């Protein structure tokens, strides 16, 4: 559906996107993850034809970007970050303007589509309100209706849930999942749980480069296999604790973390992939007079991968 | 073509949604009406020559005020991104906005049609120069709107867009009153650049292709420059 090859964007000397290559299959929900300033928005802006890439190629349904920009734009629905809309217009006027620009000119069809979108995005009660009076969540929904106007094959959403309250986030997510059953959706976020809950595939970007690209399930499995354990102890100092764990001969790699309390030691232990070493650690520590404050297996797999990948490159 | 029409109609309606249209039209009529009629009865001449002589100067302040928001506001609010990612090209956007602004400036002139009607009642008015003057005013409005649009495309700050627009329009307006500062060899060339000279021909009732061509060139040059700026900024 979408092929991105060696996409690069420079702002003067600053490289915002550095040779990104991606391919998105039809019907896939792709999450573009990355810390702030990683290049997510720039990538999406190039994909939607708003920015011209410094170099690289974009192909959408075998159509090349600069030559067929108008056709490609017609295939896509795009919701920019924080949904910038015309503040002085009424929601209805705005949406019918968008409909006309997107080629939905027949008044009857236009009205029918506006009704469908109003139901889908929950806009029925606010159609005749000026956009400037709407809350952020409502504006976001108008933006979403804008993006879905012509029922496009590809939907691109830039941080669709940023700045919304938990209820609104849940609503927007359910809309995305609903659309994602039939459409190709690409959305960017820096909220991991969101990507985990919504996406089929996750691409992590850091400093303009792709640092991970896999299905959500496989990324999670990969992280869980690392068998990461967090241990917090009261009693020993960091050095003694690390030495103690190393002496267990279980092939553990131990790294110290910043403790929550001053009188504690907190470490991260990477165990062998095929064995849960928590019982061994517990039994060994039982022999001492140290107190175990925490002994947990890492379950927030994506968060860990994200932190690891985005920190390694800083 | 239809994309241009949709954008133009939206932008034109936009003027009337906010108070801008009403304030600008009222202010325009007060300024023009005052300056024109304050001397009209002294000369007791039944023509609109003084009214048309005022227009280039008045337009060079009013038109940039109307066009300053066209791009600058969109860029500032961010809706420019929403607009550009819809199936429209730079040409559609630039032309749509240009036609909206020109149409609005012409709308601003509509109430002034009462002047010739009123004058024809009290004196023997020659309608030729009046018709010529209004045709010229449309060309002048178009040219200044293209300049204002270009100024607006340069920046996201409306005030800067207004100042740049004013500076350019004002220069074109007063350039032929500055001729005595210029070396005599280039006076003719500089004079040709001034909008005032060309507009004055229209208001005498002369429809000269040179004048029409001048305004069309001015419009084309600034619309093309707007297009270049839009491309360059992306």
Contacts between the chains, C-beta under 8 A, distances in Angstrom:
chain1	res1	chain2	res2	distance
A	45	B	81	7.3
A	48	B	85	4.4
A	49	B	84	7.3
A	49	B	85	6.3
A	50	B	81	5.5
A	50	B	84	5.2
A	50	B	85	5.3
A	50	B	234	6.8
A	51	B	234	5.9
A	52	B	234	5.5
A	69	B	89	7.6
A	70	B	87	5.3
A	70	B	88	7.8
A	70	B	89	6.2
A	71	B	87	7.9
A	73	B	85	6.2
A	73	B	86	6.5
A	73	B	87	4.5
A	73	B	88	7.8
A	74	B	87	4.2
A	76	B	85	7.4
A	78	B	82	7.7
A	78	B	85	4.4
A	80	B	78	6.7
A	80	B	81	4.7
A	80	B	82	5.9
A	80	B	85	7.3
A	82	B	78	7.1
A	83	B	82	8.0
A	84	B	77	5.5
A	84	B	78	3.0
A	84	B	79	4.7
A	84	B	80	7.9
A	84	B	81	6.2
A	84	B	82	5.7
A	85	B	79	6.1
A	85	B	82	6.8
A	86	B	14	7.7
A	86	B	77	7.7
A	86	B	79	5.5
A	87	B	77	6.7
A	88	B	14	6.7
A	88	B	17	5.0
A	88	B	18	5.5
A	89	B	14	7.8
A	89	B	17	7.0
A	97	B	6	7.1
A	97	B	10	5.3
A	98	B	86	6.9
A	100	B	6	4.8
A	101	B	3	6.5
A	101	B	6	5.4
A	101	B	7	7.4
A	101	B	86	5.1
A	101	B	87	7.1
A	101	B	88	6.2
A	102	B	86	6.1
A	102	B	87	6.2
A	103	B	87	6.9
A	105	B	2	7.5
A	143	B	82	7.8
A	146	B	82	7.0
